Amino acid sequence: MLANTLVYGFVNSVILMLVALGFNLTFGISGVANFAYGALYILGALLCWIFFNSLGLPFFIAVILAVALTAVVGALMYRFILLRIRGMVLSEVIATFGIGLSILELLKYLGFIGFEYSLPVFIDDSIEFGQVIIDIQRIFIVIIGVALAGFLWFFTHHTRTGLRFRAIAQDERTALSLGINSDRVAMLSVSFGAAYAAIAAIVILPLGTINVEQGYSVLINALAVCIVGGLGSTGGVVLASFLIGYAQTFTVTYLESHWVMMVPLIAILAILVIKPSGLFGKQKELEERI
């Protein structure tokens, strides 16, 4: 049982990392806490389902179109709404939460409710590690998760656009004086975050079905990972994903499955009491602000 817990805990941790990377990217660059993130996650999965099942496109093409359209939705959300209220934190939270709620309710209204909405697994097979049997889809999730985290690091350190991302994140005023358009960079960061949400959904949801209500739990998990790790810290996101991921897996194994949703909420409360800025957060602590 312990071996199964360790292996599946690792997979669950990578899933949490995949879910949180896009949210963390958007906040780290633009400073916008995108509370529409869970809705974009579900939207990306359903767009892929529509392209693949309703329109009959090849799955690979359906994935590309779904990710691209979700990224466009993120960019439009910033261009026409967030741009006008950027810097007003409470307004950003209310606006993005309202957008997310509208998207999820619209999907319900259009009839995307039920168990028939599911994405195909990439490889329908399983392999055995000692006494642990694991399906190929979960192994693929781990590979994609590591690849996306590595790509994000490479992109932000070795590409022109990525360096602009880092410049805005570190000092927006100085970046503006060097001719970097902060609004354009912020819009790209929201768009990239939306694309990451769509990719995570398309990779993860073949393990189950596409349920509109999952948008809320995805948002909570992403928030928990980013708050515990430290908003804007990629290293913090990775560490927090493993802490919360293994906590959830041990909870399912040794307690009851209905306690799983309590784990991220307890993690948020604990970190806010012990270290409000998160494990690797750069925000000032309470005693430093007084």
N, C-alpha and C positions, 0 to 999 in steps of 0.2 A: 504493500500500500504506500509506503514511504517513497519508493521509486516512482510510482505513478504520480504522486503528489508533487514531487520535485520536477518531473518532466512537464506535466500539464501546468504547473505553476509558472514555469519558464515561458511556456507558450502564452499563457494568460497575461503575463507581464509584457511580452512583446505586443500583444493586442492592445493593451492599455497605452503603450508607447506610441503605436500607430495612431490611435484615436487622438492622442494629445498633441502630437507634433504640429499639426496644422494650427490648432488653437494657440499654441505657444509661439509659433512663427509670427502669426498676425499680431499678437500682443507685443512681442519683443521688438518688432519693427515699427508698427504704427501706434502702439500704445492703446489700441482698441481691444477691449474684451468682447469678442464676438459671441454674443449669446444666441446667435442664430446658427451656431456651429452644428448642433445636433440635427437641426432641420436640413442643413446643407448635406450632411452625412446621409440622411434618408433620401433626399432628393437625388443625389448622385446614384444611389443604388436603384431607385425606381426608374430613372432615366435609362440606365443600362438595361433594366428589365424590359422597358418599352421598346428600345431599339432592337433588342435581341429576340423577344417573344412576339411582340405585336408587328414590328416592321420586318422581321426576319433577316436582320443584318448579321454578318459573322460576328462572333462574340468579341473578337479582338477589336473590330471596328466599333462595336457598341460601347466597349470600354473607353476607347479614345474619345468618342463623341460625348459620352456621359461626363467624363472628367473635364473636357473642354467646356461644355455648356455650364457645368457647375462653377467652374472658374469664372466664366462670363457673368453668371448671376452674382458672384461675390464682388466682381469689379463694378457692376452696375449698382449694387447695394451701396458701395462706398461712394461712387460718383454722384449719385442723385440724392443720397440721404446722409451718410456719415460725413461727407465733406463739409456739409453745412453746420454740423454740430461737433466737429472734431475738437477735442480738448475739453469738452463739457462732459465729464465722466458719467454723471448720472444720466444725462440725455442719451449718451452712447449706449449705456446698458439698457435703458428703456426701449430705445429704437431697435436695437438688434434683437432683444427678446421679443418685441412685438412683431418684427419681421419673421423670426423663426416660428412663432406661434401661428402667424398667418399662413406660412408655407405648410405647416403640418395640418392645420385645419382645412386648408384648400385641398390637400391630398386626400384627406378623409372625405370631403365633399365630393371629390371626383370618383370616389368608390374604391380607393386603394386600401381596403380593409379585408383581412382574411389570410388564410395560410397558403393560398395558391401563388403568392408572389415570392418567388425564391430564385436565386441565381445558381447556375450550375457550378459544381466543384471543378477545379482545373484538371485534377487527376483523381479519379475515383478508385483509390487503392490505399493500402496501409502497409506499414513495415513494422518489424519487431526489433526493439532494443532490449536485449536480455528478457526480462519478464514484462516489459512495457510495450503495448501495441499502440501505435499512433498513426493516424491517417496522414496521407501525403499533403492534404490541404493545409493542415496545421504546420507541417514542415515548410510548406511554401509561404505561409504567413510569416514565419520566422525569417526566412530568406528575404522577403520583400521588406519587412520591418527594418532589418539591418541595412539593406540596400538604400532605403529611403532616408534613414538617419545619416548614412555615409554620404549620400548625394547632397543632402542639405548642408552638411559641413563643407563639402567640396565647393558647392555653389556659392556659399557665403564667404569663402576664403580665396577662391581662385577664379571668379568671374567678375566682370565689370559691374553687372547689375547686383550681384551678391555683395560686393564691396560697398556699393551705394546703400544697400540694406544695412550693413554694419555701421556705416557712417551716420545714417539717420538715427539708428538705435543708440549710438554712443553720444552724439552731440548734434542735435538737429540744427541749432543756430549756426554752428561752424560749417556744417554740411551745406546749409543754404547759402552761406557766404562764398562757398566754392562752386556754386552754380548747380547744385543738385536739387531737383524739383521734389520736395518732400511729399507733396500731395500725390504725385505720380508714383513715387516709391511706396507710399502707404497703400494706394489702390492696388498696386501689384502684390503687396504682402497679403492683403485681404483675399485677393484672387488666388494666390498660391496656397493660402490656408484652406480655401474652399476646395481647391483641387486635391489637396492632401486628404481632406475629409472624404471626398468621393472615392479616392483610391483605397483608403482604409475600409470603407463600406463594401466596395466591390470585392476586396480580398477576404474580408472577415465574414460577411453575411452568407456566403455559401454554406457556412456551418449550421445555419438555421433558416429562418424566413425573414422577409422584410416586413417589419411591423412599425407603423408610424409612431406608436408610443415609445419605441426605442430611442427616438430622438432626444427625449428628456433624460434618459439614463446615460446616453452617450455624452450629453452636455455635462452632467454631474460628474462622470468619470474623468472627463477632460479637465474640468475645473479642479477636481481633487488632485490629480497628478500635477498640474501646473502650480497650484497653490502650495502643495507640500514640497515640490522640487524648487519652487521659486519662479515666479512669473518672469519669462524672458530668458531663463537659463536652460539650455538644451541638456547639459550634463545633469542638472537637477531633475529634468523630466525623465531621463533614463533611470536615474536612481529611484525616484519616487514611483515609477512604473513597476519596478521590481519589488519595492516594499509593499505597495498596495496590492499588486498582482499575487504575490505569494500569500499575503494576508487573506485575500479573497479565497484562494484555493484551499488553504488550511481551514478556513471557516466552513466551506462546503464539505470538506472531508471529515472533519472532526466535530462540527456542530450541526447546523441545519442550513439548507440552501436559502431559506427566506431571510437569513441574516446577512447575506452577501451585500445587499444594497446599503446596509448600515456601515460597512467598512469604509467607503470613501467619505461618508459624512463624518464619521468618527475621526478619520485622518485629518479632515479639514479643521474640525474643532480642536484637535490636539495640537496641530502645528500653529494655529492662531494663538493658542495659549502659551506655547513654549517658545516659538520663534516666528512671529507674524510675517516676516519677509520670506519665509521658506528656507529650505536647507541651503540653497545656493543663491537666494534672492539678493538683489542689490538695493532694494528699498530700505530706507532708514528704519531702525527699530524705534519703538515708542520712547525709550529713554534718551535716544539721540535727538529726537524731535523736540523734546521739552527744554 
